[in-house]
Amino acid sequence: MGGIKGPEWLEVIAGELRYAIDIGEIADLDVELAVFRIDALLCAANTALRLGDDSAVSKVRRIVEGMLTAPQERGPVR
């Protein structure tokens, strides 16, 4: 089975997060920590799916969406 493996995969995630921050899609965050957390969640989801937990993907999606919040809109400066 092909695909991106190891550190390359983590760099893809990091690049996507940096891009999303740069274009204002998500709030600024610690990219390295977020990559670690997302990778850990995906590993846990893989284990859960192998053990028959069909709700694992939904849980991971909700967790990641909670981590990647929209930037706060700032009101006018007074």
C-alpha positions in Angstrom: 0.0 0.0 0.0 1.5 3.4 -1.0 1.0 6.8 0.3 2.8 9.3 2.5 4.5 7.8 5.5 6.2 8.9 8.7 7.6 12.4 9.0 6.4 13.3 5.5 2.7 12.8 6.6 3.3 15.0 9.6 4.8 17.7 7.4 1.7 17.6 5.1 -0.5 18.1 8.1 1.7 21.0 9.4 1.7 22.6 6.0 -2.1 22.5 5.7 -2.5 24.0 9.2 0.0 26.8 8.4 -1.9 27.5 5.2 -5.2 27.6 7.0 -3.8 30.0 9.5 -2.3 32.2 6.8 -5.6 32.6 5.0 -7.6 33.2 8.1 -9.5 29.9 8.0 -8.5 28.9 11.5 -7.1 30.8 14.5 -3.4 30.9 15.2 -2.2 27.9 17.1 0.9 25.9 18.0 1.3 24.0 14.8 3.7 21.4 16.1 1.5 20.6 19.1 -1.6 20.4 16.8 0.1 18.0 14.4 1.1 15.8 17.4 -2.5 15.8 18.7 -4.0 15.1 15.3 -1.6 12.3 14.6 -2.3 10.8 18.0 -6.1 11.0 17.4 -5.7 9.3 14.0 -3.7 6.5 15.6 -6.4 6.1 18.3 -9.1 6.1 15.6 -7.3 3.4 13.7 -7.1 1.2 16.7 -10.7 1.8 17.6 -11.9 1.0 14.1 -9.9 -2.2 14.1 -11.7 -3.1 17.4 -15.1 -2.5 15.8 -15.9 1.1 17.1 -17.7 2.5 14.1 -18.1 5.8 15.9 -14.4 6.5 16.0 -14.3 8.6 12.8 -17.1 10.8 14.0 -15.5 11.3 17.4 -12.1 12.3 15.8 -13.9 14.8 13.4 -15.6 16.5 16.4 -12.4 16.7 18.4 -10.4 18.1 15.5 -13.1 20.6 14.6 -13.1 21.7 18.3 -9.3 22.2 18.1 -9.4 24.2 14.8 -11.5 27.2 15.8 -12.3 30.2 13.6 -10.3 33.3 14.2 -11.9 35.7 16.6 -13.4 38.8 15.0 -12.1 42.0 16.5 -14.4 44.9 17.0 -13.3 48.5 16.2 -10.5 49.8 18.3 -11.5 52.6 20.6 
